[in-house]
Amino acid sequence: MPASEYEGLDWRYALPCSALPDEVSDGLPGWLAEFRSLTPDQVQTRLAEGWADLPPWLRPLGDQLLGASPRSLVGGSFRAWLLVSRGPALPDLPWLDHTWCSPWTGDRQAAREFLAERGVSGSALKQLEPDRLFHRAFDEWAKLQTVLGGPSTSPPGRWESWELYLAAPNDPDLVRSWLGELGVAPEDPLVDFLIHFAGLRDSPPRFAGGFVPLQACARVEDDYPFDELPEEVQAEWRDALLLYRARSGDLLLYRPGGDVAWIEFAEASLRVHWPDLPSFVSFYGSYLATGGVGLDSYAGLD
């Protein structure tokens, strides 16, 4: 299978997943595991049941996801999602064994040995942090597959398809505990958003381009481009939380109980776009309704 078929994905199995191997199935979170034997229509019914009590301000996003077709269970970067799409169905991408990882874990030493075999110097390997180590290993593996697999056989228009990757919901108590540590009030709308839609992606795994998972919804005060903002802006936004990381490097920030803003990566500038989180979700639902995908600081702006 050509490497371009695997860009960002380690495996993809169409619903119902009759051919899902044990090594993939055993690591699925329970919410995704219950979808394995269901048809797309049955999965859509389950989603509708699970979102029946969404607060009204979250309904625009839930409606857009329910208007798409559940297609596949997909995995990448040792995690799993439900892929929903308004585009054509895509072929299965079965798991290909990597010498240095399973679908759910990575072996750092094996990854180093694999990279050394691919010509990466020892000094370069020593400088790689664990996350970057696996990213580099995936990149080198993809190059190897390109040599072995030849040109892409992706169906025409694949990258124009409307695809979103839906992560398993979070336990409400875990969300409240996490946000409580960050000083967020239990009645803040962020609680409901993170319960249902944390980790929702509009780019394949291993790329930026999606809402951050629960554990990454944190302050970004020491990260670029936040640390390059004017001092008075940094002071005003120091308690803001990261919601979304765009492929462009732009960051979407939310001040609990307040407004939502983009930090533009290229210019290291901050612009407020929405007065509160429900206003942003309403925009995002409308953006998806018009076929928009790949959110960044310029998305939806005329």
C-alpha positions as a Markdown table, in Angstrom:
| # | Residue | x | y | z |
|---|---|---|---|---|
| 1 | Met | 0.0 | 0.0 | 0.0 |
| 2 | Pro | 1.5 | 3.4 | -1.0 |
| 3 | Ala | 2.7 | 5.7 | 1.8 |
| 4 | Ser | 0.3 | 8.5 | 0.8 |
| 5 | Glu | -2.6 | 6.2 | 1.7 |
| 6 | Tyr | -1.2 | 6.1 | 5.2 |
| 7 | Glu | -0.4 | 9.8 | 5.7 |
| 8 | Gly | -1.4 | 10.3 | 9.3 |
| 9 | Leu | -3.2 | 7.0 | 9.7 |
| 10 | Asp | -1.9 | 3.6 | 10.8 |
| 11 | Trp | -5.1 | 1.8 | 10.1 |
| 12 | Arg | -8.7 | 2.4 | 8.9 |
| 13 | Tyr | -11.5 | -0.2 | 8.9 |
| 14 | Ala | -14.9 | 0.5 | 7.3 |
| 15 | Leu | -18.0 | 0.0 | 9.4 |
| 16 | Pro | -19.0 | -2.7 | 10.3 |
| 17 | Cys | -15.4 | -3.7 | 11.0 |
| 18 | Ser | -15.6 | -7.4 | 10.3 |
| 19 | Ala | -11.9 | -7.7 | 9.6 |
| 20 | Leu | -10.6 | -5.8 | 12.6 |
| 21 | Pro | -7.6 | -7.7 | 13.9 |
| 22 | Asp | -7.3 | -8.5 | 17.6 |
| 23 | Glu | -4.2 | -6.3 | 18.0 |
| 24 | Val | -6.3 | -3.3 | 17.0 |
| 25 | Ser | -9.6 | -4.4 | 18.6 |
| 26 | Asp | -8.1 | -5.1 | 22.0 |
| 27 | Gly | -6.9 | -1.5 | 22.5 |
| 28 | Leu | -10.0 | 0.4 | 21.5 |
| 29 | Pro | -11.7 | 2.5 | 24.2 |
| 30 | Gly | -15.1 | 1.1 | 25.1 |
| 31 | Trp | -17.1 | 3.8 | 23.3 |
| 32 | Leu | -15.4 | 3.0 | 20.0 |
| 33 | Ala | -15.3 | -0.8 | 20.6 |
| 34 | Glu | -19.1 | -0.9 | 20.8 |
| 35 | Phe | -19.2 | 0.4 | 17.2 |
| 36 | Arg | -17.2 | -2.5 | 15.7 |
| 37 | Ser | -20.1 | -4.7 | 14.6 |
| 38 | Leu | -22.5 | -1.9 | 13.8 |
| 39 | Thr | -23.5 | -0.5 | 10.4 |
| 40 | Pro | -23.1 | 3.3 | 9.7 |
| 41 | Asp | -26.8 | 3.8 | 10.3 |
| 42 | Gln | -26.7 | 2.1 | 13.6 |
| 43 | Val | -23.6 | 4.1 | 14.7 |
| 44 | Gln | -25.4 | 7.3 | 13.7 |
| 45 | Thr | -28.4 | 6.3 | 15.9 |
| 46 | Arg | -26.1 | 5.7 | 18.8 |
| 47 | Leu | -24.5 | 9.1 | 18.3 |
| 48 | Ala | -27.9 | 10.8 | 18.2 |
| 49 | Glu | -28.9 | 9.0 | 21.4 |
| 50 | Gly | -25.7 | 10.1 | 23.1 |
| 51 | Trp | -26.1 | 13.7 | 22.1 |
| 52 | Ala | -29.9 | 13.9 | 22.8 |
| 53 | Asp | -29.2 | 16.0 | 25.9 |
| 54 | Leu | -26.6 | 18.4 | 24.4 |
| 55 | Pro | -27.1 | 22.0 | 25.6 |
| 56 | Pro | -28.7 | 24.1 | 22.9 |
| 57 | Trp | -25.5 | 26.0 | 22.1 |
| 58 | Leu | -23.6 | 22.7 | 21.3 |
| 59 | Arg | -26.4 | 21.5 | 19.0 |
| 60 | Pro | -25.0 | 23.2 | 15.9 |
| 61 | Leu | -21.9 | 21.1 | 16.1 |
| 62 | Gly | -23.7 | 17.9 | 17.0 |
| 63 | Asp | -26.1 | 18.5 | 14.1 |
| 64 | Gln | -23.3 | 18.8 | 11.6 |
| 65 | Leu | -21.7 | 15.6 | 12.8 |
| 66 | Leu | -25.0 | 13.8 | 12.7 |
| 67 | Gly | -25.5 | 15.1 | 9.1 |
| 68 | Ala | -22.3 | 13.3 | 8.0 |
| 69 | Ser | -21.9 | 9.5 | 7.5 |
| 70 | Pro | -20.0 | 7.4 | 10.0 |
| 71 | Arg | -17.5 | 5.6 | 7.8 |
| 72 | Ser | -14.7 | 3.9 | 9.7 |
| 73 | Leu | -12.7 | 3.4 | 12.8 |
| 74 | Val | -9.3 | 4.8 | 12.3 |
| 75 | Gly | -6.0 | 4.8 | 14.3 |
| 76 | Gly | -2.9 | 7.0 | 14.3 |
| 77 | Ser | -0.2 | 8.0 | 16.7 |
| 78 | Phe | -1.4 | 5.3 | 19.1 |
| 79 | Arg | -4.9 | 6.6 | 19.4 |
| 80 | Ala | -8.3 | 5.9 | 17.7 |
| 81 | Trp | -11.2 | 7.9 | 16.3 |
| 82 | Leu | -14.5 | 7.5 | 14.5 |
| 83 | Leu | -14.2 | 9.0 | 11.0 |
| 84 | Val | -17.3 | 10.7 | 9.8 |
| 85 | Ser | -17.5 | 12.1 | 6.2 |
| 86 | Arg | -19.8 | 13.9 | 3.8 |
| 87 | Gly | -17.6 | 12.6 | 1.0 |
| 88 | Pro | -17.2 | 9.2 | -0.7 |
| 89 | Ala | -16.5 | 6.1 | 1.3 |
| 90 | Leu | -12.8 | 5.2 | 1.4 |
| 91 | Pro | -11.1 | 1.8 | 1.2 |
| 92 | Asp | -9.8 | 0.0 | 4.2 |
| 93 | Leu | -6.2 | 0.6 | 5.3 |
| 94 | Pro | -5.2 | -2.5 | 7.3 |
| 95 | Trp | -2.6 | -2.3 | 10.0 |
| 96 | Leu | 0.9 | -2.7 | 8.7 |
| 97 | Asp | 3.4 | -4.0 | 11.3 |
| 98 | His | 6.0 | -1.5 | 12.3 |
| 99 | Thr | 9.2 | -3.0 | 13.8 |
| 100 | Trp | 9.2 | -0.4 | 16.5 |
| 101 | Cys | 5.5 | -0.1 | 17.6 |
| 102 | Ser | 2.1 | -1.7 | 18.0 |
| 103 | Pro | -1.2 | 0.1 | 17.3 |
| 104 | Trp | -1.2 | 1.4 | 20.9 |
| 105 | Thr | 2.4 | 1.6 | 22.2 |
| 106 | Gly | 5.9 | 2.5 | 20.9 |
| 107 | Asp | 9.2 | 1.0 | 21.8 |
| 108 | Arg | 11.7 | 3.9 | 22.1 |
| 109 | Gln | 14.8 | 1.7 | 21.8 |
| 110 | Ala | 13.4 | -0.1 | 18.8 |
| 111 | Ala | 12.5 | 3.2 | 17.2 |
| 112 | Arg | 16.1 | 4.4 | 17.7 |
| 113 | Glu | 17.5 | 1.3 | 16.1 |
| 114 | Phe | 15.1 | 1.6 | 13.2 |
| 115 | Leu | 16.1 | 5.2 | 12.7 |
| 116 | Ala | 19.8 | 4.3 | 12.9 |
| 117 | Glu | 19.2 | 1.7 | 10.2 |
| 118 | Arg | 17.7 | 4.4 | 8.1 |
| 119 | Gly | 20.9 | 6.5 | 8.4 |
| 120 | Val | 19.9 | 8.9 | 11.2 |
| 121 | Ser | 23.1 | 9.8 | 13.1 |
| 122 | Gly | 23.6 | 9.0 | 16.8 |
| 123 | Ser | 23.9 | 12.7 | 17.7 |
| 124 | Ala | 20.6 | 13.5 | 16.0 |
| 125 | Leu | 18.9 | 10.6 | 17.9 |
| 126 | Lys | 20.2 | 11.9 | 21.2 |
| 127 | Gln | 18.5 | 15.2 | 20.6 |
| 128 | Leu | 15.1 | 13.8 | 19.9 |
| 129 | Glu | 12.5 | 14.1 | 22.6 |
| 130 | Pro | 10.2 | 11.0 | 22.9 |
| 131 | Asp | 7.3 | 12.5 | 21.0 |
| 132 | Arg | 9.6 | 13.7 | 18.2 |
| 133 | Leu | 11.4 | 10.3 | 18.2 |
| 134 | Phe | 8.2 | 8.6 | 17.1 |
| 135 | His | 7.2 | 11.3 | 14.7 |
| 136 | Arg | 10.6 | 10.9 | 13.0 |
| 137 | Ala | 10.3 | 7.1 | 13.0 |
| 138 | Phe | 6.8 | 7.4 | 11.3 |
| 139 | Asp | 8.3 | 9.8 | 8.7 |
| 140 | Glu | 11.1 | 7.5 | 7.9 |
| 141 | Trp | 8.7 | 4.5 | 7.7 |
| 142 | Ala | 6.5 | 6.5 | 5.3 |
| 143 | Lys | 9.5 | 7.1 | 3.0 |
| 144 | Leu | 10.3 | 3.4 | 3.0 |
| 145 | Gln | 6.7 | 2.6 | 2.1 |
| 146 | Thr | 6.9 | 5.1 | -0.8 |
| 147 | Val | 9.9 | 3.2 | -2.2 |
| 148 | Leu | 8.2 | -0.2 | -1.7 |
| 149 | Gly | 4.7 | 0.9 | -2.7 |
| 150 | Gly | 5.0 | 3.2 | -5.7 |
| 151 | Pro | 2.6 | 5.9 | -6.7 |
| 152 | Ser | -0.6 | 6.7 | -4.8 |
| 153 | Thr | -3.9 | 5.0 | -5.6 |
| 154 | Ser | -6.0 | 7.5 | -3.6 |
| 155 | Pro | -9.4 | 8.0 | -5.1 |
| 156 | Pro | -9.8 | 11.4 | -6.9 |
| 157 | Gly | -10.8 | 14.2 | -4.6 |
| 158 | Arg | -9.9 | 12.4 | -1.4 |
| 159 | Trp | -8.3 | 15.5 | 0.2 |
| 160 | Glu | -11.3 | 17.6 | -0.7 |
| 161 | Ser | -13.6 | 15.3 | 1.2 |
| 162 | Trp | -15.3 | 16.6 | 4.3 |
| 163 | Glu | -13.8 | 14.4 | 7.0 |
| 164 | Leu | -13.7 | 14.7 | 10.7 |
| 165 | Tyr | -12.3 | 12.4 | 13.3 |
| 166 | Leu | -14.4 | 12.1 | 16.4 |
| 167 | Ala | -12.7 | 11.0 | 19.7 |
| 168 | Ala | -14.3 | 9.1 | 22.5 |
| 169 | Pro | -16.1 | 11.3 | 25.0 |
| 170 | Asn | -14.6 | 12.1 | 28.3 |
| 171 | Asp | -15.9 | 11.1 | 31.7 |
| 172 | Pro | -17.7 | 14.2 | 33.2 |
| 173 | Asp | -16.0 | 13.8 | 36.6 |
| 174 | Leu | -12.6 | 13.7 | 35.0 |
| 175 | Val | -13.3 | 16.8 | 33.0 |
| 176 | Arg | -14.5 | 18.7 | 36.0 |
| 177 | Ser | -11.5 | 17.6 | 38.0 |
| 178 | Trp | -9.1 | 18.6 | 35.3 |
| 179 | Leu | -10.7 | 22.0 | 34.8 |
| 180 | Gly | -11.0 | 22.5 | 38.5 |
| 181 | Glu | -7.2 | 22.2 | 38.8 |
| 182 | Leu | -7.0 | 25.0 | 36.2 |
| 183 | Gly | -9.5 | 27.2 | 38.2 |
| 184 | Val | -12.4 | 26.8 | 35.7 |
| 185 | Ala | -15.9 | 27.0 | 37.3 |
| 186 | Pro | -18.0 | 23.8 | 37.1 |
| 187 | Glu | -20.8 | 25.7 | 35.3 |
| 188 | Asp | -18.4 | 27.0 | 32.5 |
| 189 | Pro | -19.6 | 25.9 | 29.0 |
| 190 | Leu | -16.1 | 24.4 | 28.4 |
| 191 | Val | -17.1 | 21.5 | 30.7 |
| 192 | Asp | -19.8 | 20.3 | 28.3 |
| 193 | Phe | -17.6 | 20.9 | 25.2 |
| 194 | Leu | -14.7 | 18.8 | 26.6 |
| 195 | Ile | -17.0 | 16.0 | 27.7 |
| 196 | His | -18.4 | 15.6 | 24.2 |
| 197 | Phe | -15.9 | 17.0 | 21.7 |
| 198 | Ala | -12.4 | 17.2 | 23.1 |
| 199 | Gly | -10.0 | 15.7 | 20.5 |
| 200 | Leu | -12.3 | 16.3 | 17.5 |
| 201 | Arg | -10.0 | 16.6 | 14.5 |
| 202 | Asp | -10.3 | 17.9 | 11.0 |
| 203 | Ser | -6.8 | 16.7 | 10.0 |
| 204 | Pro | -5.4 | 13.2 | 10.2 |
| 205 | Pro | -3.6 | 12.1 | 13.3 |
| 206 | Arg | 0.0 | 13.2 | 13.8 |
| 207 | Phe | -0.8 | 16.5 | 12.1 |
| 208 | Ala | -1.9 | 19.7 | 13.9 |
| 209 | Gly | -5.4 | 20.5 | 12.9 |
| 210 | Gly | -7.9 | 19.8 | 15.6 |
| 211 | Phe | -9.3 | 20.4 | 19.0 |
| 212 | Val | -6.9 | 19.4 | 21.7 |
| 213 | Pro | -7.6 | 16.3 | 23.9 |
| 214 | Leu | -8.5 | 17.0 | 27.5 |
| 215 | Gln | -5.0 | 16.7 | 28.9 |
| 216 | Ala | -3.8 | 19.3 | 26.4 |
| 217 | Cys | -6.5 | 21.9 | 27.3 |
| 218 | Ala | -4.1 | 24.0 | 29.4 |
| 219 | Arg | -2.4 | 27.3 | 29.5 |
| 220 | Val | 0.1 | 28.2 | 26.8 |
| 221 | Glu | 1.8 | 31.1 | 28.6 |
| 222 | Asp | 5.3 | 29.7 | 27.9 |
| 223 | Asp | 4.8 | 28.6 | 24.3 |
| 224 | Tyr | 5.4 | 30.4 | 21.0 |
| 225 | Pro | 3.7 | 32.4 | 19.7 |
| 226 | Phe | 2.1 | 33.4 | 23.1 |
| 227 | Asp | 5.4 | 34.4 | 24.6 |
| 228 | Glu | 6.0 | 36.8 | 21.7 |
| 229 | Leu | 2.8 | 38.8 | 22.2 |
| 230 | Pro | 3.0 | 42.3 | 23.7 |
| 231 | Glu | 3.4 | 42.2 | 27.5 |
| 232 | Glu | 0.0 | 43.8 | 28.1 |
| 233 | Val | -1.7 | 41.2 | 25.9 |
| 234 | Gln | 0.1 | 38.3 | 27.7 |
| 235 | Ala | -1.0 | 39.7 | 31.0 |
| 236 | Glu | -4.6 | 39.9 | 29.9 |
| 237 | Trp | -4.7 | 36.4 | 28.4 |
| 238 | Arg | -2.4 | 34.6 | 30.8 |
| 239 | Asp | -5.2 | 32.4 | 32.2 |
| 240 | Ala | -6.5 | 31.5 | 28.7 |
| 241 | Leu | -6.7 | 27.8 | 27.7 |
| 242 | Leu | -5.7 | 26.2 | 24.4 |
| 243 | Leu | -8.7 | 24.8 | 22.5 |
| 244 | Tyr | -7.5 | 24.2 | 19.0 |
| 245 | Arg | -4.1 | 23.9 | 17.2 |
| 246 | Ala | -4.3 | 24.7 | 13.5 |
| 247 | Arg | -2.1 | 23.1 | 10.9 |
| 248 | Ser | -0.8 | 26.7 | 10.2 |
| 249 | Gly | 0.5 | 26.9 | 13.8 |
| 250 | Asp | -2.3 | 29.3 | 14.8 |
| 251 | Leu | -3.7 | 28.7 | 18.3 |
| 252 | Leu | -7.3 | 29.1 | 19.4 |
| 253 | Leu | -7.5 | 30.4 | 23.0 |
| 254 | Tyr | -10.5 | 30.6 | 25.4 |
| 255 | Arg | -10.6 | 32.8 | 28.5 |
| 256 | Pro | -13.0 | 30.8 | 30.9 |
| 257 | Gly | -16.2 | 32.7 | 31.2 |
| 258 | Gly | -15.1 | 35.1 | 28.5 |
| 259 | Asp | -14.1 | 35.5 | 24.9 |
| 260 | Val | -12.3 | 33.3 | 22.2 |
| 261 | Ala | -9.4 | 34.5 | 20.2 |
| 262 | Trp | -6.9 | 33.4 | 17.6 |
| 263 | Ile | -3.1 | 33.8 | 18.0 |
| 264 | Glu | -1.7 | 34.1 | 14.5 |
| 265 | Phe | 1.4 | 32.0 | 14.3 |
| 266 | Ala | 3.2 | 33.9 | 11.5 |
| 267 | Glu | 2.7 | 37.4 | 13.0 |
| 268 | Ala | 2.6 | 36.5 | 16.7 |
| 269 | Ser | -0.5 | 38.6 | 17.1 |
| 270 | Leu | -3.8 | 38.0 | 18.9 |
| 271 | Arg | -7.3 | 38.8 | 17.6 |
| 272 | Val | -10.6 | 38.3 | 19.5 |
| 273 | His | -13.3 | 36.9 | 17.2 |
| 274 | Trp | -16.1 | 35.7 | 19.5 |
| 275 | Pro | -17.4 | 37.0 | 22.8 |
| 276 | Asp | -17.9 | 33.6 | 24.4 |
| 277 | Leu | -17.5 | 29.8 | 23.7 |
| 278 | Pro | -21.1 | 29.3 | 22.5 |
| 279 | Ser | -20.6 | 32.0 | 19.9 |
| 280 | Phe | -17.6 | 30.2 | 18.6 |
| 281 | Val | -19.3 | 26.8 | 18.4 |
| 282 | Ser | -22.2 | 28.5 | 16.5 |
| 283 | Phe | -19.6 | 29.8 | 14.0 |
| 284 | Tyr | -17.9 | 26.4 | 13.7 |
| 285 | Gly | -21.2 | 24.6 | 13.0 |
| 286 | Ser | -22.0 | 27.1 | 10.3 |
| 287 | Tyr | -18.4 | 26.8 | 8.9 |
| 288 | Leu | -18.9 | 23.0 | 8.6 |
| 289 | Ala | -22.3 | 23.5 | 7.0 |
| 290 | Thr | -20.8 | 25.4 | 4.1 |
| 291 | Gly | -18.2 | 22.7 | 3.5 |
| 292 | Gly | -15.4 | 24.4 | 5.5 |
| 293 | Val | -12.6 | 22.3 | 7.0 |
| 294 | Gly | -9.1 | 23.1 | 8.2 |
| 295 | Leu | -9.8 | 25.8 | 10.7 |
| 296 | Asp | -7.3 | 28.6 | 11.2 |
| 297 | Ser | -7.3 | 32.3 | 12.0 |
| 298 | Tyr | -8.6 | 33.2 | 8.5 |
| 299 | Ala | -11.3 | 30.6 | 8.3 |
| 300 | Gly | -14.7 | 32.0 | 7.5 |
| 301 | Leu | -13.5 | 35.6 | 7.3 |
| 302 | Asp | -14.5 | 37.6 | 4.3 |
